[in-house]
Structure formats: C-alpha cells, structure tokens
C-alpha cells in the first residue's frame, strides 16, 4: 500500500521562516544597489546637462544666459535651454526625485521634485529636481544686485580658470541658489546649513537648496569644466560658488569649523 508523503505544518513554517530571513538579508542589499544605480543614472543626466550648458556657452561667446528675464532668476535657465530639454523633460529630474511632495507644496525635497512655475513662454509648471548656481548668470548692464547678490561676483562666462571647483548645475530642491556669506555672517540665511534633511524655510536660504542627503551623504553636481561628480554635503562650503567666495570660510575645516558646529543630522558626515 502506497503512503502519500507531504510537508508538515512545522516544515512549512520553517521554509517560510527561512525565506523571510533571506528576504530580510537581501532587501537592504537590493535597495542599496537600486540607490547606487539611480545615483549613476543621475550623473549620466547631469553629464547631458553639462553638454547642454557647454553648447549654449559655445553659441554665445562663452557667456551664460542673462539674469532677470522672466522674473525669477533662480530658475532663469529653464527658458534659454528649452530647445535642449523640451522633448525629453525626464532629464529635468534626478531618478531619486521624480514625484511631488505629498503636501503639494511648490518646493521640493531630498526625494521629491519642485514646481518650476510660470515662465515667459506660457505656463511651464515643469517638475524638476535639478537647479543652477545663480552666480553663473550674465547680469543686465547697470544691475548691481540680484536678489541681494552682488552682480560683480557673478562668473558671467565659462572662460575662467579652476572650472573643476565652480558649480553650474546640481541636485536641488529648488530652482537654484546663490550661496554667500552675507555681511560675513556664517549664520546668515544665505549660507547656513539646514537643521534637518529637506529643511525648507524660504527661497532665500540659498545653501539649503543644495544641501540635501539625496545620495547617501552626497549630491551630484556638474562643474564649469563640464565634469560631473558626487559632492559631499559639507564639501559644498569649499566650492567656488562666486568670484569672491571664501573656500576656507567658517563652514570648513580650514576655517575652524568643528563637527559639533554642524546640525546634528550632518555631524556624522565627512568634514572638508
């Protein structure tokens, strides 16, 4: 007489437990691999932006676009470069930040897009998660300040030395920003670090727009030599944002900044 054999309830539970254990072990690795793949894809998109900016400058005697053409200089780049992104708007967004905040606010976050707003050619309302260094623009003749930023510090042209340390385009949660030590105050709204990842105050908190933990304590950035690389969050304060920016200012090791000077969420990150 043939006796049927099958799994007992205990054996099934053991198998399920083993599968659950394997999933618990593998999921962090898979998630990490996904994040790394998206970070690489982000760099690839920024390389496309480097080419777009390079082509624009080549066609305009090395000059960057004019500022204050459509009323919001931090997002001025969206129209002059429109012919390059219009048919492939996916390059406006980092693969780690492709959707709006659940709150529907206009600004973005570490893993969400911001809304561009109305532009000079209709109602753009583009969803973006990259932004520009506002110090690159070419000011209108006679204009001495743009949003309280002295225009004499603007780069204006791509024909400068040390382009590998000059930011052009990067991961952001706003249209762009022009960080600077306002009145040499390291705690001014234009330069101070965010209290937490994705901290939003106003559009004037310039460095906060870039200081977001999107790629495991890094963001990706395109530079004025058209290179692209990841940048540590504390490294942001060592870059040459404008012509007079102190790369050894207060928020750097050379400037005497201690790990405990940073907001708690940033204290574990590498110092520069």
C-alpha positions as semicolon CSV with decimal commas, in nm:
position;residue;x (nm);y (nm);z (nm)
1;X;0,000;0,000;0,000
2;X;0,142;0,338;-0,108
3;X;0,150;0,609;0,156
4;X;0,139;0,977;0,043
5;X;0,402;1,198;0,192
6;X;0,374;1,578;0,222
7;X;0,503;1,873;0,416
8;X;0,401;1,901;0,773
9;X;0,285;2,234;0,911
10;X;0,610;2,271;1,103
11;X;0,816;2,209;0,788
12;X;0,614;2,470;0,601
13;X;0,666;2,720;0,878
14;X;1,041;2,651;0,876
15;X;1,055;2,708;0,499
16;X;0,858;3,031;0,529
17;X;1,086;3,147;0,811
18;X;1,396;3,074;0,601
19;X;1,252;3,268;0,304
20;X;1,164;3,561;0,529
21;X;1,515;3,558;0,676
22;X;1,674;3,554;0,331
23;X;1,449;3,841;0,221
24;X;1,545;4,040;0,531
25;X;1,912;3,985;0,448
26;X;1,882;4,056;0,077
27;X;1,643;4,354;0,076
28;X;1,892;4,610;0,217
29;X;2,146;4,494;-0,040
30;X;1,892;4,522;-0,322
31;X;1,778;4,864;-0,204
32;X;2,138;4,980;-0,183
33;X;2,203;4,851;-0,535
34;X;1,894;5,038;-0,661
35;X;2,009;5,362;-0,498
36;X;2,356;5,323;-0,646
37;X;2,211;5,259;-0,991
38;X;1,994;5,571;-0,961
39;X;2,293;5,776;-0,848
40;X;2,484;5,663;-1,158
41;X;2,182;5,746;-1,376
42;X;2,167;6,088;-1,208
43;X;2,531;6,154;-1,301
44;X;2,456;6,050;-1,659
45;X;2,174;6,306;-1,675
46;X;2,397;6,577;-1,532
47;X;2,656;6,493;-1,798
48;X;2,384;6,567;-2,054
49;X;2,326;6,899;-1,877
50;X;2,698;6,971;-1,887
51;X;2,684;6,925;-2,263
52;X;2,374;7,147;-2,287
53;X;2,540;7,428;-2,090
54;X;2,860;7,388;-2,291
55;X;2,672;7,417;-2,622
56;X;2,488;7,726;-2,500
57;X;2,812;7,897;-2,400
58;X;2,982;7,796;-2,727
59;X;2,698;7,959;-2,920
60;X;2,704;8,276;-2,708
61;X;3,073;8,373;-2,699
62;X;3,127;8,175;-2,375
63;X;2,863;8,378;-2,187
64;X;2,593;8,232;-1,967
65;X;2,225;8,333;-2,004
66;X;2,115;8,679;-1,889
67;X;1,951;8,706;-1,549
68;X;1,611;8,857;-1,461
69;X;1,449;8,789;-1,795
70;X;1,138;8,615;-1,669
71;X;1,111;8,743;-1,313
72;X;1,267;8,461;-1,110
73;X;1,646;8,447;-1,161
74;X;1,697;8,123;-0,970
75;X;1,508;7,944;-1,247
76;X;1,633;8,155;-1,536
77;X;1,798;7,855;-1,700
78;X;1,469;7,684;-1,789
79;X;1,393;7,901;-2,095
80;X;1,731;7,965;-2,262
81;X;1,799;7,591;-2,257
82;X;1,445;7,491;-2,350
83;X;1,530;7,371;-2,700
84;X;1,760;7,111;-2,546
85;X;1,525;6,965;-2,285
86;X;1,177;7,030;-2,428
87;X;1,136;6,691;-2,598
88;X;1,300;6,493;-2,315
89;X;1,180;6,653;-1,996
90;X;1,284;6,347;-1,795
91;X;1,636;6,494;-1,775
92;X;1,492;6,771;-1,556
93;X;1,462;6,517;-1,275
94;X;1,707;6,308;-1,076
95;X;1,599;5,940;-1,076
96;X;1,591;5,961;-0,695
97;X;1,345;6,253;-0,703
98;X;1,076;6,222;-0,969
99;X;0,748;6,294;-0,785
100;X;0,593;6,586;-0,598
101;X;0,577;6,618;-0,221
102;X;0,254;6,467;-0,079
103;X;0,169;6,812;0,058
104;X;0,164;6,957;-0,294
105;X;0,391;7,248;-0,195
106;X;0,581;7,428;-0,470
107;X;0,924;7,347;-0,329
108;X;1,080;7,001;-0,340
109;X;1,282;6,784;-0,106
110;X;1,563;6,528;-0,095
111;X;1,348;6,275;-0,280
112;X;1,086;6,493;-0,446
113;X;1,054;6,749;-0,724
114;X;0,975;7,119;-0,710
115;X;0,739;7,304;-0,943
116;X;0,909;7,550;-1,175
117;X;0,620;7,797;-1,203
118;X;0,507;8,030;-1,479
119;X;0,768;8,127;-1,733
120;X;0,796;8,363;-2,026
121;X;0,650;8,111;-2,270
122;X;0,324;8,014;-2,110
123;X;0,250;7,809;-1,802
124;X;0,552;7,579;-1,776
125;X;0,481;7,415;-1,439
126;X;0,770;7,175;-1,501
127;X;0,855;6,922;-1,231
128;X;1,228;6,943;-1,164
129;X;1,484;6,820;-0,913
130;X;1,796;6,990;-1,053
131;X;1,891;7,356;-1,022
132;X;2,158;7,607;-1,118
133;X;2,424;7,803;-0,937
134;X;2,278;8,155;-0,961
135;X;2,624;8,312;-0,972
136;X;2,683;8,194;-1,330
137;X;2,435;8,429;-1,499
138;X;2,524;8,736;-1,702
139;X;2,366;9,038;-1,525
140;X;2,175;9,308;-1,706
141;X;2,406;9,608;-1,768
142;X;2,386;9,851;-1,478
143;X;2,232;9,594;-1,244
144;X;2,439;9,586;-0,923
145;X;2,237;9,331;-0,727
146;X;2,005;9,040;-0,800
147;X;1,809;8,913;-0,500
148;X;2,068;9,086;-0,277
149;X;2,356;8,906;-0,452
150;X;2,626;9,149;-0,579
151;X;2,646;9,101;-0,955
152;X;3,017;9,191;-0,960
153;X;3,077;8,844;-0,815
154;X;2,895;8,665;-1,100
155;X;3,103;8,443;-1,325
156;X;2,915;8,557;-1,640
157;X;3,138;8,347;-1,867
158;X;3,263;7,991;-1,891
159;X;3,606;8,118;-1,994
160;X;3,762;8,108;-1,645
161;X;4,027;7,904;-1,465
162;X;3,955;7,648;-1,199
163;X;3,629;7,532;-1,351
164;X;3,650;7,197;-1,174
165;X;3,563;7,377;-0,847
166;X;3,290;7,606;-0,984
167;X;2,935;7,464;-0,956
168;X;2,698;7,502;-1,252
169;X;2,411;7,255;-1,212
170;X;2,324;7,005;-0,938
171;X;2,075;6,808;-0,733
172;X;1,847;7,059;-0,559
173;X;1,506;7,102;-0,402
174;X;1,456;7,445;-0,566
175;X;1,524;7,618;-0,899
176;X;1,874;7,711;-0,793
177;X;2,062;7,911;-0,536
178;X;2,345;8,157;-0,487
179;X;2,511;8,080;-0,153
180;X;2,724;8,354;0,006
181;X;2,834;8,480;0,346
182;X;2,601;8,778;0,375
183;X;2,779;9,051;0,577
184;X;3,041;8,781;0,658
185;X;2,786;8,619;0,887
186;X;2,823;8,237;0,887
187;X;2,468;8,203;1,018
188;X;2,300;8,428;0,763
189;X;2,010;8,273;0,574
190;X;2,215;8,266;0,254
191;X;2,484;8,027;0,381
192;X;2,380;7,839;0,695
193;X;2,317;7,462;0,679
194;X;1,969;7,310;0,720
195;X;1,853;7,186;1,059
196;X;1,744;6,855;0,907
197;X;1,743;6,681;0,571
198;X;1,498;6,866;0,346
199;X;1,462;7,164;0,580
200;X;1,276;7,439;0,393
201;X;1,247;7,797;0,519
202;X;1,222;8,036;0,223
203;X;1,370;8,071;-0,125
204;X;1,642;8,295;0,027
205;X;1,805;8,009;0,218
206;X;2,041;7,952;-0,072
207;X;2,271;7,674;0,051
208;X;1,980;7,471;0,187
209;X;1,857;7,423;-0,169
210;X;2,164;7,208;-0,242
211;X;2,242;7,060;0,100
212;X;2,013;6,757;0,078
213;X;2,101;6,397;0,153
214;X;1,987;6,253;-0,180
215;X;2,272;6,011;-0,249
216;X;2,387;5,880;0,089
217;X;2,555;6,199;0,222
218;X;2,629;6,327;-0,130
219;X;2,467;6,515;-0,415
220;X;2,570;6,503;-0,780
221;X;2,698;6,816;-0,948
222;X;2,814;6,944;-1,288
223;X;3,107;7,188;-1,286
224;X;3,231;7,464;-1,511
225;X;3,488;7,237;-1,676
226;X;3,180;7,029;-1,771
227;X;3,283;6,743;-1,544
228;X;3,032;6,567;-1,317
229;X;3,099;6,407;-0,981
230;X;2,943;6,345;-0,642
231;X;2,998;6,613;-0,379
232;X;2,992;6,559;-0,003
233;X;2,735;6,774;0,173
234;X;2,993;6,955;0,388
235;X;3,213;6,991;0,078
236;X;2,955;7,233;-0,063
237;X;3,105;7,509;0,154
238;X;3,451;7,457;-0,001
239;X;3,342;7,511;-0,364
240;X;3,397;7,835;-0,555
241;X;3,035;7,946;-0,589
242;X;3,122;8,302;-0,695
243;X;3,436;8,502;-0,771
244;X;3,488;8,611;-0,410
245;X;3,355;8,306;-0,229
246;X;3,588;8,210;0,062
247;X;3,660;7,840;0,009
248;X;3,814;7,831;0,358
249;X;3,528;8,016;0,526
250;X;3,368;7,938;0,861
251;X;3,191;7,618;0,749
252;X;3,515;7,438;0,656
253;X;3,792;7,260;0,846
254;X;4,036;7,527;0,730
255;X;3,802;7,792;0,867
256;X;3,796;7,626;1,209
257;X;3,454;7,459;1,187
258;X;3,424;7,170;1,433
259;X;3,196;6,867;1,378
260;X;2,977;6,986;1,667
261;X;2,915;7,319;1,490
262;X;2,703;7,138;1,232
263;X;2,338;7,046;1,283
264;X;2,312;6,706;1,446
265;X;2,199;6,522;1,132
266;X;2,516;6,636;0,949
267;X;2,772;6,571;1,222
268;X;2,840;6,214;1,105
269;X;2,925;6,325;0,751
270;X;3,280;6,367;0,627
271;X;3,443;6,703;0,706
272;X;3,616;6,909;0,438
